[in-house]
Amino acid sequence: MMDGTMMNSGGMIWGMGLFGLLLIALLILAGTALVKYLFFNPLRKRGDD
């Protein structure tokens, strides 16, 4: 009984870890895209403000 519970907990932790890595990767990609957009785009387009 105890072994089954431990295995289930480990599986949940692994799943959350993988999901966390995916989330972090997506955040990093979004962050770099935003930085590129803000710094490498011509600032003339932002005169709309």
Beta strands, then each sheet from edge to edge (+ up, - down):
end
